[in-house]
Amino acid sequence: MSKTISNRFALTAVINGMTLRAQVIRDTTSAAFFQFYDKDAAACIPDWSNTPFGPNFHVEVTDAKGTAYNPANLTLMWNGTAVAFGSADGNGVAYNTDGVLDSGTVKTWTENSVTYFQLVKNIFSSGNDDNDQFYVTGSVRLQGGTMQSFRTETENVTIIKTASGGTSYYVHVEVTDIQTAGGTGTCTAHLFSSATGQEVTSGLTYQWFNMTGTTAAACTAQKGYSGMTGKTLTVPEGEVNGDELFRVDITLNGKVYSGYGQMHDWSDPYFIALEETSTSPGHNYGWVDEDETVTVTAYIVDKEGTVVTSSGLTPAFTILDSGGNALTAGSGYTVNNTYHSVTFTYAQIVSAGGCVTGYATAES
């Protein structure tokens, strides 16, 4: 499988001055989009093939005014390939057929006019030990009956490799965006243990930071934050310039584990859009093949998706390796401050553990 670059930003279709925003929404009572993989025991933790199974998710589509649309004609794209499903059973549940994923790995059903997907088998193994990614495409009916297509943001499904006899930890940050009417957003931190696959809930201390590139500024009450030393950080809209990156440091038994969450403020006039270009004419978006070099460029755009050159905001990148550690510009990737872009070679992606994750924020 190719190596992957992923990011957390996508502004999709512009229709009549309106930008559609399509998001994958995970049921927070279900598993997050990651698994520990014990290389010695060849076992996935938690085991998605047993109840309560893996992540359960659906798609939400809204426009720049906050109007919600009913997504239809959904296609699940896994590692760039459409997932095919068989016929629904008597309960209305269909399972994927053999292809990019083993048959029976994903089930889908519709409930109260909402289409759901859930992973019900493990996807990682000795033959698939790098991150996977997916997105969902579909269409919505606009005013006047016009059908408009959409694509969600790309979601990473992350593998954390471990070895038997030791315990590894992984930080997952769940983010609630600031909506079009304004208000606050939240970041909630979860620390998972490879020993059980479950969340650690005791003996933890938390500290939250607002990131500008790799520079961390502690979140304080003076700036309107609350919960700065707790599991959930509440963020005022004045602290989010369209897109903002937050880091949490969780201390357990004297060791610090860090995680990142990207927040959008949909009431803001400006956002960040990313453009991915490649030295390869047959580039597969989100992937890096051998001998290929990929560049990701950040632009400040308005709610209609138009590039704004006089916003007073400057994009800044934070780049992490497969283990969630910050990479150093120059050795881990190349940065161009003039064009607000970062460039990766195939060798750099491999050195980063097979994938990198990129976040962009806009600072004045």
PyMOL commands that set and color helices and strands:
alter all, ss='L'
color gray80, all
select helices_A, chain A and resi 143-145+221-223+237-239+346-351
alter helices_A, ss='H'
color red, helices_A
select strands_A, chain A and resi 3-7+14-15+18-26+34-38+43-45+56-63+68-69+72-78+81-82+94-95+106-111+114-119+132-141+147-151+155-162+169-176+184-193+199-200+204-212+215-218+232-236+243-252+255-264+270-278+287-288+293-302+314-320+334-336+341-345+355-363
alter strands_A, ss='S'
color yellow, strands_A
deselect
rebuild
show_as cartoon
